[in-house]
């Protein structure tokens, strides 16, 4: 059904001085920049009273006593209000004058005094209100409490502020109270210091605001079309920001459903619909296909964005206008109602509804009740009705009516005119409290209403006006204090230094508003130091900034996607990796194909897992990295007890001769036995040796290659157990009985197998990575015998060494591989394990910096240092809830001058690299469990994986991603993961214990 089309009738053009020019006047479209733009204003704001000198301090908040006529509503809580009046002796406290310093009547409680006291709020009550508002903020952000919260805390999906590099042409359409405002803003990438703006306002017919929604958006689009025609704007892509000052539920920056109308609007068939789409459809009807709505925001967000400059972001905005609202940059992980968890997001508090649950009942006056009852929405937006300029004139009017009824004002004259809604406006109230001309204006204003005020009436009316406006400023400050304290608390800061953009009729029209706002905020939130920045055309220029930032970030995201795209594996990629792993496993098990397989599938000669009958004392030696351990393990019927000590292997020994390496190991064993008083004992020893070996017996294994930074000479191809025995002979240590050699993966499986008999897989994801599992003997072609099962050490770190994974290797993987001590080897491990992930990230950061996506293209020289970015940084940076400030601290330690946006992108890079590692690990494991299921002829396999390694255990997301991906790739297998407790130590001892159990004590 078509809608009635209403063409814009009286477009008015604003010059830099805010004066209105008719369409036919000279210079009808003014292009302004810098300070000129800052002086521009809406036509409906150009009539605001000029800023006046600061008047003497007036009463702001006192402890009042209850009275019968001017009572506050009782909310069921009793506040003690018998304290003395609070005052401010320094700039952090209010300077109080006597409440009725102009009253000649010295009686304790005149009607005027009672009215003024009713409009004041005790300091302790402001503290209570601040606490309640902070609680309401938390509820509004909570996923399960949001629906019941009075502060809706709406996500805006604005996650960055301008950085000064934005440039280009940007359109803005702003829906005002009775106008539509259009702007064309040009940014030059110069820190946003000198934007150029052309703008035009269009008067909106009254019937549009209460008509069909389609008519409203058609009118907006027609205004835009006329504006573009008048400016001769080229038909090139123009991103548009839409300022829509109503409560919306946003799910994207350019997708927002209207929650409710306010401010006199009630267009039909709009609530619950996407207003961005409605506007875009209307624009398309005007054949403006080059105009794209990319961002929607309200005027509060626009104020924050316009006050952000290069190097000095603004993170809070307060609008004190017809309505009242505040927005701020919240930690994104706390915004449970949005999917975004990284960085920060601007939250539109919609605090006008604070108090709708009755929490403010005890400070509401009868005047507030009258205003609420006469409003379009009784019982709603209680806070806004106490502070918004749309209501302050009405509050004042009802106070005057009450005082006149008590014959405290206008005695002898009719006050019937005051009973007409709208008889006294907030604009008049602000003029009345002008300290220089207020008395004259008061008399003129009252006389214009048909009243006959005397001098005392004028004085009392002026006091009432000040009290009403000052109460509003105090309440706004209390809300701001709640927001600032919440930011300081959630950022874990001792002190918050923050810029606050401020705009609105009250802020600009009441000369003391800023003073009150600063003083009360500082009093209620002493841990915060806000700098108030007056907005320069916040809702217009700020909207352009939001749009420009959105365009900049979208361009950045496209470039980031190009860099990270090759690391983001799709489901089909993982299925292919799973199939390749299965293929290589079969080759590794085959007698004829074993030699050429990249996955070696080495027999371990471990044919049994613990059954709980193992008893005795056993030594264990755990060698798998730069540190190694010696343990004594006591296996009893009550459980297992252990004692251990860690020893360091110096780099010179790791990369020296084999004799020196094994001599060092024997020295450490002897030291441990001496400390444990075991020198005279000959105990079975299980040796965890976490390097690729060809095992030819339980206690005999030939080293195939060194990994993890080891390169000791004279060891490859040798029996490592024999090398250890020869070192013991050289050291004259006769009490050494090595009964089993295992790697850490097998030890992990055995350690967990002692707790869970279903544990038949071992997995290590730490400095390196590997897996083992119990294979059917009939499938192990490299060992004679078909009965039973044997644990197979896969040595899957070498998967892909034959080139089968080349298609998933990125340029970053190749560079990392080339710079290792074993290029072309252990290629699967180099995609997964902790030794290499930090290096992959480092090379990605360098590439992004080269493309000016990070650090403004200027990385620290330290970032060029190999291995400077540790894998532990990934785990820390990806922690849920880690404040961006903490991420920046990590980067600053690397001498990287990172912005908050850099920190967010850093987290994305780390997440991408670690998630790929988890997915690849899951693909390998899926091949293992599916093979086991098929081996055993099962429709469904239930199995436990014993798992160890710092990456699996300490990284905040790795294990979850691995398990989720495994379920997806192997849906017929139920896999339980059991973190190993000292698998490489306790596990080695248990292998020795099982060996003694199965071979007999004398063998």
Secondary structure, DSSP 4 states (H G I P E B T S, - for coil): ----------EEEE-TT--EE-TTSTT-S--EETHHHHH---TTTTTSPPP-PPPPP----------SSSPBPP-S------SPPP--SSTTS-----TTTT-----S--HHHHHHHHT---HHHHHHHHHHHHHHHHHHH-TTTGGG-SS--EE--------S--EEEEEEEEE-SSEEEEEEEEEESSSSSS-EEEEEEEEPPHHHHTSBHHHHHHHHHHHHHHHHHHHT--SS-EEEEEEE-SEEEEEETTEEEEEE--TT---BT-TTSBHHHHHHHHHHHTT-TTEEEEEEE-HHHHHHHHT-BTTB-EEEEEEESSSEEEEEEEEGGG-TTSS--SSEEEEE--GGGTTTTSTTGGG-BHHHHHHHHHSSSTTS-TTHHHH-HHHHHHHHHHHHHHHHHTTSSSTTS--GGGGSTTSS-HHHHHHHT-TTTHHHHHHHHHHHTT----HHHHHHHHHHHHHHHHHHHHHHHHHHHHHHHHHHHHTT-SSEEEEEEEESHHHHH-TTHHHHHHHHHHHH-TTEEEEEEE-SSHHHHHHHHHHHHHHHHHHHHHHHHHHHGGGS--HHHHHHHHHHHHHHHHHHHSTTTGGG-SS--EE--------S---EEEEEEEESSSEEEEEEEEEETTEEEEEEEEEE--HHHHTSBHHHHHHHHHHHHHHHHHHTT-TT---EEEEEE-S-EEEEETTEEEE----TT---BT-TTSBHHHHHHHHHHHTT----EEEEEE-HHHHHHHHHHHH-TTEEEEEEESSSEEEEEEEEGGG-TTSS--SSEEEEE--GGGTTTTSTTGGG--HHHHHHHHTSTTTTSSTTHHHHSHHHHHHHHHHHHHHHHHTTSSGGG---GGGGSTT-S-HHHHHHHT-TT--HHHHHHHHHHTT----HHHHHHHHHHHHHHHHHHHHHHHHHHHHHHHHHHHHTT-SSEEEEEEEE-HHHHHSTTHHHHHHHHHHHH-TTEEEEEEE-SSHHHHHHHHHHHHHHHHH-TT-
